[in-house]
Amino acid sequence: MKNRQIILLLILVFVLVLTSGCAASNPESTEKPVVKPTEATGKPLAKEEPELVWSHKHGEKLESVAVSPDGETLAVGEYLTAYIHRLADGEVVDVLTFDHSVEDMEYSPDGTLLAAGLSVYGVSLHDVNGETDPLQLHGGYNNRLCFSPDGEIIATSNRNGDIWLWQVEDGEQIASLEAENKKHTTSLDYHPSGNLIAAAKWTDEGDIQIWDIAQAQIVHTLTLDVLLGSMENPFVFSPDGEIMAGAVRVDRTPYVRLWTVDGAETIADLEVPKNVKDLAFSPDGSLLAVISQQAVTVLDVASQTLLYTFDQTIDPDVSDWNKEGAFTPDGGHVAVARWDGTIELWRLPGADPIPLPPVDMRVPPPLPSDVLFDTGSAELKEAANAELESFANELYASFTKAKIKFIGHTDSRGDAKNNLQLSLDRATAIKKWFETWADEKEIDGWTLLVDGKGETELKAPDTNVKGTFLEDAGALNRRVEIEIEPE
């Protein structure tokens, strides 16, 4: 029995020595892990799925998208035109025309300006309220831009390769960052501190140059090993300024790589669908949207976990793939611009719906003619009754006694004289409807008037610089406005 115990003890010692030797000969690797989000530990896959709130199809392929800081509108850029949509329901509320494709757009941090980088003809700043003329900063090809966090400076670059800094207030150039590598700049991103700026360079390797602005020198150059010319934004800083994310390729496999800003050390590589086009952090930095050609995925940054994949229908044989995306300020919605001209708004699970802005009946919104009338007609549709009934009730709740004028407007198509008459006839038709409604309700405190403006007061330009009619802008112009004078 004693000999048996000695033999077992010797076997145990041998096993311990062998195990210790193996551990010593295979020290723990210092390389950062490659993580497949579907297999990552931490937060489990979400059970609920993102919901498509609305989509709108434009006539040209979309090049860019930007969401306003107040979360009320988004802008999409295409060839010669940019459209402003109301976020809550997707309605087009404004149209801007340009001399070429709008390849890059961004709102200023205070939301008062919309900057546009064109394929040709440079960068311009546009007053969102239309109270001042656009400010042209420079010309050139394939222009890119980004605002500083405080909104006082805008950085621009293009095929020239240099980065220019401009005062937003007056458009004066205040600095130029000139690298030896003059390769085409494909995107720009300001660090939240305002001290760094990253420029993606269209090189064979796909380089990201990170500049220290005050020192006017490059502090890091990162290689993505991707073709940057086919991407919108392959590199972004997180909102807290601690992390950088970039679309990389390792042995032909696509990943999103996370680095520390301090030291540019790799945190992890997250496997994603191929052909990444754009990256966007949520405002709090907890989520990262990856806009790939045929998929939109949302990752949890802390746990490096895949949360959502949008349920999109994408035909690989048709050019309807994803192009660019952006989070809304609430962090609960993602806007996706697609190559075929479609703009989509998706709501993430748990997010509250974006509310419609409150209606101030002292300045009531115009009545859309397309809802009330057929093309070229002044006869009210049957479906118009519900629309007018709702509006009349709101109007009477605000004004029991008032002088109310209905003013008709048309788009710019057709004969000006005929448009003037059509606008007056439509305003008259609505006036008669309100007279009937008021009689039925025994309302005698309203004085109803009409006027017609035809095409003389367009709400937005409805032709581009080549004279092509813009249907979405035309719908915006076909309207009946209401002026109210309380009594």
N, C-alpha and C positions, 0 to 999 in steps of 0.2 A: 504493500500500500504506500509506504514511504517512497519507494523508487518511482511509483506512478506519479506521485505528487511532484517529485523533482523533474520528471520528464515534461509534465504539463507546464511547470514554471519555466523551463528552458524554451519551450515552444512559444510561450507568451512573450518572453524577452526577445526572441528572434523576430516575432511579428512586429513588436514595437520598434526595434532597430530598423527593420525594413521599411516601415511606414515613415519613420523619421528621415531616412535616407531619400525616399521618393519626394517628400516635401521639400527637402533641401535642394534637390536637383531640379525642381520645377517651381520656382518662386512665383508668387502671384503676379500676373501681367499688369503693367501700368497703363496699357492702352485702354482708351475709352470704349465702351461697348457699342456694338451695332444692335439696335433695338427694332424688332418688328412690332409696331404698335398693337397688333391684334394679339400678340403673345406677351405684352408687357405686364409687369405686375403693377399693383396700385389700384387706381380706380377702375372698376369693371366697365365693360362695354355698356353704353347707354341702351335702354330698352325702347324708349320713345324715339321717334324719328322726326327730323326737321320737316316743316310744312311749307309748301309753296304758297305764299300769300297772294302774289299777283305776278303776271308777266305781261310784257308789251313788246310787240314786234315793230321795229323800224325798218325803213326801206334799204338802208345801207348796213354793211358790217360794222360792228361796234369796235372802237379802238381803245376807249378809256372809260373809266367810271370814277366818280368822286361823290362822297356823302357829306352834306353840310354839317358843321359842328353842332347846330341846334337840333339835328335829327329830323328836320321837317322836309327836306328835299334831297334828291340826288341828281347828279348831272351825268349824262353819257355823251361821249364824243364819237362822231363818225366823219365821213367825208363831207367837208364843207359846212358841217352843222353840229351843234350841241343842243340837246334837249334837256330841260329841267323837269323832273317828275316830282309829284308830291309823294312822299314816302308812304303815307298811310294807305293810299289806294292806287298809286301808279298813274294818276291823271297828269297829263302834260300841262304845265302851268307857264312855261316860257320857252322861247327858242332863240338861240344865238347863231349867227351865220359867220363863217370864216372863209379864208381864201384857199384853205387846203385841209387835209385830214387832221383831226384833233387827236394826236397820238398820246398826249399826256395831259392830265387835269388835276388840280388840287384846289380846295377852298383854303383861304387864309384862316388861321386859328380863330379869329373873331367872326368869321363867316361873311364879312362884308365884300370880299373879293373872290373871284374865280380866275385862277391862272390857267392859261391854255398854251401847251407846247405843240406846235404844228409840225407836220411832216416837212413842209416848206414854209418859209416866211417867219420863222422865229417864235418868240414867246411874247404874249400879251397879257395884261391884267385887266379884268372886267369888273366894274362896279355891279354887284348883284342887284341893287335897286335901280340901276340904269340912270343914276343922277349925274354921272360924269362920263366922258368919252373914254374908251379903252386906252390904256397906256402901253405902247409898244416898247419892249426892252431892247430887242436886237433881232436880226434875221438869222438865216442859216437853215440847215436841214436836220430832220429827226431830233427835235428839241425836247429836252427833259428838264424837270424843275422840281423843287420842293421848298416849302416855307420853313423858316427857322421857328423853333417852338414859341418864341414871343411874338411872331408875326411881323417883326420889323424888317426882316431881310428875306429875300428870295434868292435861292441858288439856282443857276441854270447851266446847262451844258448841251452839247450836240456832237455832230461828227468831228468838230474841231478838236475835241478831247479835253480842252481846258474847262475849269469850273469858274464861273463868274458869280460874284455876290453883288446884289443890288439893294438899295434902300427902297422899300415898298412905297414909302410916302411920296417920293418924287421921281423914282426910277433912275437915280444916279448910281453908277457903278462905283463900288467902294473897295473891291479887291478882286484879284485873279489868282487862282491856284493852277499853276502850270507844271505838269509832269513831263518827264522825258518821254514817257509812253503817250503818244498823241492819239491812241486808238479811240475809236468811236465810243462815246458814253451812251449806255443803253438805259440806265436808271440812276436816280439820286435818292439818298435818304439821309435826313438830318438826325443826329443823336439827340435824345431829349434834353441833354444838358446844353445843347447849342454849341458845344466845343468841337465836335467831330462831324464829319460828313463822309458818307460812303458813296463811291462811284463805281458802277459796274462797267467793265471795259470789254469791248468785243474783240478779244484776242483768241488765238487758237486754244488756249487753256481755259479761258473764261475767268478773268481776274477781277477781284474786288479791291479797290484802293481805298483805304481809310485814312482820311486827312485829319491832322490836328490843325484847325483853322488858324489859331493864334500864331502857331509856329510856321504855318504855311509849308508843312512837310508831311509826307506819307509816313504813318506810324505802323501800319500793317498792310500787307498784301496777301490776300487769301485766294487760292485757286480752287475753282468749282468744278473744272473739267466738264463743262457743259457749253453748248452753243448759245451764247447770250443773245444773239440776234433774233432768236425765235421766242424770247421771253419778255414779259413786261417788267416784273420786279422780282429778280432772283434773290434779293438780299434785303433784310429789314432789321432794324433795331427794335427791341422790345420797349414798350412804353415806360418801364421803370429804368431803362438804360443799363440793365445788368446782363442781358443776353443778346446775342446776334443769331439770326437764322438765315441760312442760305440753301439754295437748291444745288446739290452736288451729285456727282456720279462716281461710283466706285465699281470698277470692273463692269462697266456698262449698266449697273443697277442704280436706279434713282433713289436718292435719300434727301431728307431735309436734315442738315447738320446744324446743331446748336453749339455755339461757342460762348465763352465768357468774354465780355467786352474788355475787362482788365486782363491783358496777357494773351487774348485770343486763343485760349485753351479749349480744345474740343470737349464738349459735355457728352454728346451722344449723336448717333446717326439714326434717323427714324425712316424706315422704309415707306415709300409713298408711291402712288400710281405714276406711270411714266409721263414724259412730256409736261413737266411742271411749267406753268405760265406765270404764276403770280403767287406771292405770299402776303398774308395780312394778319397781324396780331389784333386780338380784341383790345378795346381801350384799357382794360385792367391787366392785360398781358397774360391772362390765364389760358387763353385759347389761341391756336394758330390755324388759320384757314389756309389750306393748300389748294390752289386753283390749278388743276391739271387739265390737259386737253379734253379728256373724256370722263373726268370725275372731279367732284369737289369733296374734300375730306376736311374734318375739323379734329385737331389733336388737342389733348390736354397737356399743357407744357410741363407742369410739375411732375406728373406721373408718366409722361411720355407715352400716353395711351390714345389709341384711336377712339374717338367718341362717336362721330357721325360720318356717314357717307350720304350725300344728297341723292334722292331718288329721281335722277334726271333721265330723260329719254334722249339719247345721243346716237345718231346714225353715223357710223364710221365712214360710210360712203358719201356723206353729205357734209358740207362745211358748216355744221351747226355746233362745233365744239366750243368749250369755254375759253375765254380770252383773259378776263381780269375780274377781280372781286374786291369787296370792301366791307368791313363791319360798320354797323350803325353805332352811334354814340352810346346807346343803351347796352351794347354788347350782345344783344339777343337776336339780331338779324344780320344776314349776310346778303349783299347785293352781288349778283353775278352777271357780267356782260358776256354775251356770246357772239361768236364770229358771224352768225347769220343775221344779226340785227336785233336779237331778243335780249331784253333786260329782265331779270328775275329778282324777286325779293323772297328770301327764305327766312322763316322764323324758327329759331332753335327751341327745343323742348324747355318748358318752364318760363319762357319769356312772355311778358305781357304784350298784347297787340299795340301797335303804334296808333294812338288816337288821332282822329281827324281834328284839325285845328278848329277852335270854336268859331262860330259864325257871328259876326257883328252886324246885326241888321241895320245899323246906322249907315254901313257901307256894304249892302248885300252883294253876294257874289252874282256874276252874270248868269242868266239862264242860257244853257247851251242849245243853240238852234238845232243841232243834229238830233237831240233827244226829242225835240218838240215838232220838228218839221221834216218832211222829205226834201231831198235835194231840189232846189229851185222852186219850192212850193211855199205858200204862205198859209196853207190849210193845216190846222193842228192835227197831229196824229191822235188816235184814240188813246195810246199809251201816255200822252202828255197830261191827261187829266190828273193822274196820281202825283206826278211831279209838281204840277201847278197847285194842287190841293194842299200838299205839304208846305209849299212855299207860302201860300196865302195865309195859312194858319199861323206860321211863324211871324209873318209880316204884321198880321193884325194883333198878335200878342205883344208886339213891340210898339205899334203905332195904331191907335184907334181913330185918330184924326190926323190926316196928312195929305199933302199934295204929292202924288206919285207919278213920275214920268217914266214910260217905257221907251228905250232908245235902241233901235235895231241897227245891227252891223253885219256886214258880209265879208267874205274873203276877197282877194284881189282878182279872182278869175272872172272872165266875162266882161260885158259892157258896163262901164261906170254908171251910165244913166239907168240901166236896168237894175243894177245892184242897189242903187239909191232907192228905187221904187220898191224892190223886194224887201229891203230893210224896213221901210215904212209900213209895208203891208203886214209884215210879221209882227211888228210892234203893235199894230192896230188889232191883229187877231188876239194877242195876249190881253190887250186892254179890254176887248169885248168879253173875253173869258172872265176877267176879274169883275167886270160890271155885273155879269150874270151871277157869279158867286156871291158878290156883295148883296145883290137883291135877295137871293135865297136866304142869306144869313141876316137880312134886315140891317145891313150896315150902311150908315149914311154919312160917315165921317171922312170918306175918302174923295178926293178930287183926282181923277185919272186923266193923264195926258200922254201923247205919243210924239215921237220924233224918229227920223231915220238918217243915218250917217253913211250908208253904203260902205264903200271900201276906203273912206277917207281917214279913218282912225283905227288902223290895224293895231291889234294888241301885240303882235310879234310879226317879224318879216316872214311871209309865207312863200317866198321864192329864194333859192340860193344864188350865189354870185353868177352862176351859169344860166339863171332864169328858169330852172326847174321848179315846178310847184311842189311844196312840202305839205303833204296831206295833214300831218299832225298839227302843223302850224295853222293851216286853213281851218281846221276844226276849232282851234282856239279863237280864231277871228270871227267865226260865225256864232253870234251871240246876241242876246238882248239884255242890255244893262238897265239898272233901275236907279233912278235918282229920287231921293225922299226928302221932302221939306216938311218937318213936323208943324202942326198948327195948334 
